[in-house]
Amino acid sequence: MRRLENKIAVITGAGRGIGFAAAVAFAREGAKVVIAEIDDQTGRRAAERIRNLDADAAFVRTDCSRPEEVQNLMARTLELYGGLNVLYNNASVFLRDDAPATQLDEAVWQRVLRTNLDSVFLCSKYGIPLIVASGGGSVINTGSSASLIGIPGCDAYTAAKGATVALTRSLAVTYGRKGVRVNCICPAGVETEMLRQSNLENPDFDSEFFFSRAPLARFGTPEEIAQVAVFLASDESSYINGAILRADGGITIAPIS
Ligand SMILES: NC(=O)c1ccc[n+]([C@@H]2O[C@H](COP(=O)([O-])OP(=O)(O)OC[C@H]3O[C@@H](n4cnc5c(N)ncnc54)[C@H](O)[C@@H]3O)[C@@H](O)[C@H]2O)c1
């Protein structure tokens, strides 16, 4: 039997990057996957590509920072598949005009917090009751190295990712009793469009410093993070609740040399 056979999963931001890799990995393990993505084109294409693997997938265009769209996402999931077992809160943005607090525009702060943190709250608010009604399951949140260590220059992103870790813990202690496990993956340096926009195109980003500091001396791949998510979604992790899992090649525990 495959590791996610018959599980119903919503993955936010699954049109590309880590979310798409997770959608493929979940589908290969037998899950029915709902792609909740703001971008119509990538969302549609992602669902098509998964259906081409002979798996069950649907695209529900969703801005996960908007309550009415998240409510629609959960209602469509219920209509399509009759329940929900796994909610993977993956969607987020990294904005180039994010900045240190003294230079940060209030509108940028609000947009980042809305997209990266409100979305986790809203998907939890409207998704967890479905998971409970389906007999329990798994919520997977997404932090970052910025949740764990001081990353300069992006205070809105950092605040949202830090709060996601705190919210993971409070959800885990509240909903564990109802059979819902809540955990958080903290990636860093994963080869996606976000990495390109946030670091590789940033003239201040010192990739030599990164590689000299990173214990594995390389970036990660979306598929490597997707495998962590498969584990947290599956019953193999049935006693893991409230865990903050670093999937960063050890970058956040590396000594400064
Ligand atoms: N790539 C990295 O190095 C890295 C490092 C740390 C954390 N992360 C986290 O991992 C997750 C995935 O990152 P990625 O690198 O795959 O990013 P990405 O930018 O490649 O993909 C993010 C996806 O989310 C979608 N999205 C954005 N706003 C949305 C919204 N309001 N509603 C629905 N969908 C929305 C985008 O359209 C996109 O498809 C994010 O939470 C990110 O913060 C990534």
The ligand as an ORCA input file, in Angstrom:
! r2SCAN-3c Opt
* xyz 0 1
  N      12.898     28.284     -1.557
  C      13.494     28.502     -0.389
  O      14.725     28.586     -0.298
  C      12.675     28.623      0.877
  C      13.361     28.865      2.068
  C      12.635     28.977      3.248
  C      11.264     28.837      3.232
  N      10.616     28.623      2.060
  C       9.154     28.505      2.113
  O       8.716     27.386      1.383
  C       7.419     27.644      0.813
  C       7.438     27.402     -0.679
  O       8.413     28.251     -1.248
  P       8.912     28.160     -2.757
  O      10.360     28.433     -2.725
  O       8.370     26.939     -3.397
  O       8.186     29.481     -3.329
  P       7.675     29.853     -4.788
  O       7.633     31.340     -4.828
  O       8.462     29.157     -5.824
  O       6.181     29.272     -4.798
  C       5.172     29.840     -3.982
  C       3.817     29.578     -4.611
  O       2.816     30.172     -3.762
  C       1.863     30.837     -4.596
  N       1.179     31.880     -3.830
  C       1.666     33.093     -3.454
  N       0.729     33.794     -2.806
  C      -0.369     33.021     -2.739
  C      -1.662     33.192     -2.177
  N      -2.022     34.330     -1.565
  N      -2.561     32.193     -2.292
  C      -2.221     31.042     -2.937
  N      -1.017     30.826     -3.493
  C      -0.098     31.795     -3.389
  C       2.713     31.387     -5.738
  O       1.908     31.751     -6.851
  C       3.656     30.216     -5.991
  O       3.105     29.282     -6.886
  C       7.101     29.111      1.196
  O       6.310     29.133      2.363
  C       8.465     29.701      1.477
  O       8.415     30.810      2.348
  C      11.287     28.522      0.872
*
